[in-house]
Amino acid sequence: MAGFPPPGATILGDAAAGKKIDEVGKKKVDYFNLPCPIPFEELQREAIMSLKPELFEGMRFDFTKGLNPKFSLSHSVFMGPMELPSQGAETLKIPTAHYEFGANFIDPKLMLIGRVLTDGRLTARVKCDLTDDLSLKANAQLSNEPNMSHGMVNFDYKGKDYRTQLQLGDGSLFGASYIQSITPHLSMGGEVFWAGQHLKSGVGYAARYENDKMVATGQVASTGMVAMSYVQKVSEKVSLATDFMYNYLSRDVTASVGYDYILRQARLRGKLDSNGCASAFLEERLNMGLNFVLSAEIDHKKSDYKFGFGLTVG
């Protein structure tokens, strides 16, 4: 029977080929070459980007002028109400306006940002790469109002498959965090802090799982906070996000769902939370270097409605 394979040869050949394909399809995980995780403080950055845009009320105008490739000046004008704390459910607002002048120096290894406001506040931010793996971040605020001036310094060390941070601040504030990659998609870590001025301390733990389509995070702390977030990447332009916040000491709980839609000339973000508050934030590019911004937030429970618009030039 020339031309015909022996009995069983076809079955055995298919089985061997299938086994070989399975072995190729299963990628062996090299646990000695895991990726470096993101900083502990940025575990929920995708959810924060989608659910917590910089909402504002009133009118805002921002202008940035570059003097050279590294140095630029900025001017900002804001007009709108300012909320005052009140004992009742009603929100108290007073009209306010201020001008802000800023200077920015941005280099691949050094970033300096300073702001001066007409109300007397002075803010400064510094980010410096001391080595390829060690960076320094500092921010400070000076104000003529009592208890409104503060400063903080962070050291961030990036290892091969881990990252650790040390934080020092005024009021005898000390903090440290560590996060380690467990698998190519899973990272886990913890943090501790001590506030000597208020004689308070705390410990927290967190985990983050991510792949090409989703990001899930979970955090729990001895201060009573339990936080979870989930971001689903529907496509390159659309993301859906949700988060859950619970304090087991005060029994406060909040959940929210939102979206992030990136268009060709605009970006639209919106959110709805369990307190009945709905918000939306639109950034539209009108021309090169000219952006139009719309902000809206409606709180039906408190009968508080906030609307804002602005222009960004530069």
N, C-alpha and C positions, 0 to 999 in steps of 0.2 A: 504494500500500500504506500507506494512512493508519493511524496508530496503531503502526506498527513502526519502531524506530530504524534508522538506516542501518547497513549491514554494517560490523562491526568497532567500532562505537561502544561496545557493552557491554564488550568486551575492553579497549579503551583506557581506558574510565572506571574499570573495576576496577583496572587497573594504576596509574592515577594516584591512586586512593583508597588503595591499598596502600602506595604510596611516601610519601604524606602521613602515613599512620599510623606508618610506620617512622621518619620524621623526628621526629614528635612523641614516639615511644617512646624514641628515643635522646637522653638528656639531655647537653647540651654541658657539659663540665667547665670551670669558671672557675678556672684555676690562679692567678689573682690574688686569689681569695677562698676559700682553703682553710681548714679548721677548725684550731684550735689543738690540738696533740697533748697527751697526758697526760705527766706528768713521767717522765724517764728511769728513775728508781728504781722507778716503778710499772708498768713495761711488762708484767709478768706478774701483775698484781693479781687478775685473774679466776681464774687457775690457782692462785695462792696461797690465795685465799679458799676454793676447793673442796678443795685437796689438803693444806693445812697449817693446820688449825684449831688453837686453843690447847689442846692435849691436856695433861692433868695426871693425877697419881696421888694418891689420898687423898680428903680432904674439904675443901670450899671453901665459904665463906659470904661473900657480898658484900651490903652494905647501903648505899644512897645516900639521903641526906635533902636535899631542896632547901629552902634557906632563903629564896630569892627566885628570880625567873626567871633570874638570871645566876649565882648563887653556890650551891654545894652542898658538903656534907661526905660523905665515904665512910668506911666501916669494912669491913675484910676480915680473915677468919680462915682460916688454912690449916693443915691437919694431914696429914702424909704423909711418906713416905720421901724422902731426898735421895741421889742417886747420887754415888759417889766414883770418881775415875779409878783404874783398876787395870791392871796389865800383862798379866794373863791375860784369857781370854775371859769369865770369870764377872763378873757385875755386882755391885758392892758397894753396899749401901744402908744408911743409918742413919736412924732415926726423927727427925723434926724437926717443929717447929710455930712459927708466927710470926703476929703481928698487925700490920696495916698501917692507918695513918690517912692520909687524903687530903683535900685541899681543891681545889676546881675552880671556876674563874671562866671562863665561856664567853660571849663577846660576838661579834656578827657579824664584827668586825675584830680581836678579841684573844682568845686562849685561854691560860689559865694553869693548869697542873696540877702539884700537888706531892704527894709521898708520903714518909712516914716509917715505917720498919720497926723492929721490936724488936731486930733483929740489928745495928742501927747504921747501916743504909744510908739515904741521903737522895737522892731523885730529883726532878728538876724538868723540865718541858717548857713551852716558850713558842712560840706561833705568832701572828705579828702581821702584818697587812696594812699595809705602809708606804704604798703607793699602790694604785690599782686593778690595776696590773700587777706590782708588786714586793712580795714577802712575805718575812718573816724567820722561820726556824724554828731553835730551839735546844733542846738537851737536855743534861743534866748529871747525874752521879752522884757522890756523896761516900760514902766507906766507910773504916772504920778498918782494913781489910785492905790490905796492900801491893799496889800496881799494880791496884787495883780502882776507883780514882777516875778519871773521864774527863769530857770535855766536847766539844761539837761545835756548830757554827753553820752554817746553810745559808741562802743567798740564792737565791730562786727568781724569775726574771723571765719573764713570760708575754707573748710577742709575738702578732702577728696570726695567724701560721701556724707559729710555732716556740716553743720554750721552752728556757731555759738555766738552769743551776744552778752555784753556786760553793759549795764546802764547805771549812771550816776546822776543824781539830780539834787536840787536844793531841797531843804527840809529833811536832810538825812535820808534821801531816797536811794535805795540800792536794789538792783534787779539783775537777774541772770537768766538766760534761756539756752536750751540746747535742743537741736532737732537732728534726727538721724534717718537716712534712707534705709528702709528694711528690705524693700524689693524695688525694681525699677519704677513701680507706680505708687508704692505706699511709703509714707514717711511718718514718724512718730517722734514726739518730743515733750518737753516739760519746761516750766518756768517757776521761779521763786522771786519774791520781792519783800522788802522791808521798808516801811515808811516810819522813820524814827520820830518825826515831828508829831505824828498822830498815834504812834505806838501800835501800828497795824502791820500784819504780815500775811502772806498768802502763798499758796502753791497751786499750780495749774498743770493740766495735761491736755495734749491735743494729738489728733491724727488727721492725715490728709491722704486721700486716694484720688488719683487723676489718670486719665488716658486721653486719647485724641477726641473723645466725644463728651466727656463729663468730668466734673470736679466735685468731690464730696469731702466735707470737713466736719469735725466734731471737737468741741472743747468743753472742759469741765474744770472748775476752780473752787478752792475752799471758801472763796468769798460768796458762794451761792450761785454763781453763774453757770448755766448750761447753754451752750450755743451750738447749733448745727446749721449747715448750709449745703445747698446742692445747686449746681449750675449744669444745665444740659445744652450742649452746642448743637442746635438743630442744623445749622449750616455755617458757612464762613461768615455770614452776615447777621444771623439771628441766633440769640441765646435766650433761654428761659432760666430764671433763677428763683429760688425760694430759701427762706431762712426761718429759724425757730429759736426764740430766746426765752429762757425760763430761769427764774431766781427761786431756788427752793427755800430760801430764808424769808423773803418777802411775799412769796407766792405770786409774783408778777409774771405774766406770760404774754408774749407777742409773737405772731407769725405773719409773714408777708410773702407775696408772690410778685414777680415782676418780669420784665422783658428788656432786651437790648437789641435794637434793630439798626444796623448800619446801612445807610443808603449811599448812593453814588456821591451826593452832595450834602448829606445830612446824617445825623445820628439821633435816634429817638429812644429815650429810656422812660419807663413807667413802673409804678408800684402800687399795690393795694394791700393794706395790712388789716389785722384783726380788730384794730381800734376804729375802723371805719374811715381811715385817712387814705385818700388817693392822691397820687402825685405824678407829674410828668415833666420831662426836661428835654428840650429840643435844641440842638446845635446845628445850624445850617450855614454852609459856606456860600456866601453870595459871590465872592470873587477871590482871587488870590490874595491872601492876607486880610480878608474881611469876613468876619463871622457874625451871624445874628443868633441871639440866644433868647429862648422863651422858657419860663419856669412857672409852674402852677402846682399848688397844693391845697386840697380841700379836706377839712376835718369836720365831718357832719356832726360828730359827737359834741365838739366844743363850739360849733358854728363859727369856725375860724377859716377864712378863705384868703389865700396868699397868691398873688400874681406878680410876676416880674418879667422885664425884658431888658436886653442889653446888646451892645455892640462891642466886638473885639477887633482891634486893628493892629496888625503887625504880627 
